[in-house]
Amino acid sequence: MMMDIKSYLPNKKVRRSDRLIHKDSKQKRSQEKKEHKAVVFSHPLGLFDTIPLELRFNIFQFLSLEDLSILTITSKKMRNLAEAYRVTRFSGPHSIPYQKIHSVLAVDQQATLLSLFHKLGRLIKRSTCLYATKDRLNILNEFLTRVVCCSASTCKDQSHCVALLCFGKFLHTVIAGWDDSECQRVYDSVCQHATLQKMVKTVVSSKPGQHSELEATVRLFFRRIFLDPCNTISGKAFWISRVLKPWPIVFQARLLYILYSGHFSGSPDDWLLENIAGLLLACGESIMTTMLSTKAINGRYSELAGIIAYLCLVCVKYRYDLSQVMVVLESVVSVIETSKNKITFLNRILDFFKELILDTHEFNDSDDGNDTEFFYHVAALTEFTKHLLQLGMNVLHRVDGTGKK
């Protein structure tokens, strides 16, 4: 019997065919991978785009507000996705404690809440950067609706509530960098949404203290949303001009009193003359002249003498130039009709200085720091007298017409 030796020998053709088959299979898998990779990278978010939307939102819940904020500036697609998450799934670790902000909180808790609303404002600012201004205003008003102290059940102590302060922090973060016309639209929209102008009209046209609760509401709304969150003087000046501009000057003064006096009743303490003098100097020469001239025309010489004396005292204390006060004094004297009344007025200024110095000397105690006050009072009288003499000499020169001493 003959054996078929060939059956025991390796078949080279078969091995070669196997290699070709494996090679073709490998090339096919490589081609499929390339095609799959091309399909994946054709999506704006790459592999992340292949994940179901619900799972992507679940991933977002593990990110901080800062991380979400950074994602919004990576691409338009990611910004839209983060905004969709904020609108539809903003819960869990990113939920806003709206009830908590109406409670009386410790300082560190207040700081934590303000930081949270600052981060939230940055997220909104970036995720809505391509929105129309009208749409962004709607978002701001939506947040205002959620945080506003709408009833005693939600906010039992409005003066210690940080809800409006949180919204103010959020608002100023969102609108940072907006131009003045857009900020004006923000102010109008927020006030209209809160129906605030109606409240303002009620309190400024009524007697002080007649609507004490409304006064408190107006004060807290303007201060905590628009004024207090500002870090610059120019920023506060912009917003306070928005508050005052719609109203006559009498109502503007009433509003300023409500905003910064610290009183909500009808019987606040009288201002010290030194504080009145400081405010007048800050208002400038025009307003100061108008106000003091009115008092002179009405014959209120004693009150006017006290204000002039304290204007000199404030100038000496804070090293201001007394020339401005003397210019105002000359304008005030010019509206007094008779020479007798002019002399009476100037004498009352000097009498007021005398009483001021004697009172300070009588209650002077080296241990309580009155020595400094006594020095300021004497120095103020001295400087006033020097400038008054100079003013008198200038008048004599004008009358004489020669200009010679």
ABEGO torsion letter per residue (X at the ends): XBBBAAAABBBAAAAAAAAAAAAAAAAAAAAAAAAAAAAAAABAAEAAAABBAAAAAAAAAABBAAAAAAAAAABAAAAAAAAAAAAAABBEAABBBAAAAABBBBAAAAAAAAAAAAAAAAAAAAAAAABBAAAAAAAAAAAAAAABBABAAABABAAABAAAAAAAAAAAAAABGBBAAAAAAAAAAAAAAAGAAAAAAAAAABBBGABAAAAAAAAAAAAAAAAAABABAAAAAAAAAAAAAABBAAAAAAAAAAAAAGBABABBBBBBAAAAAAAAAAAEAAAAAAAAAAAAAAGBAAAAAAAAAAAAAAAAAAGBBAAAAAAAAAAAAAABABAAAAAAAAAAAAAAAAAAAAAAAAABBAAAGAAAAAAAAAAAAAAAAAAAAAAAAAAAAAAAGAGBX
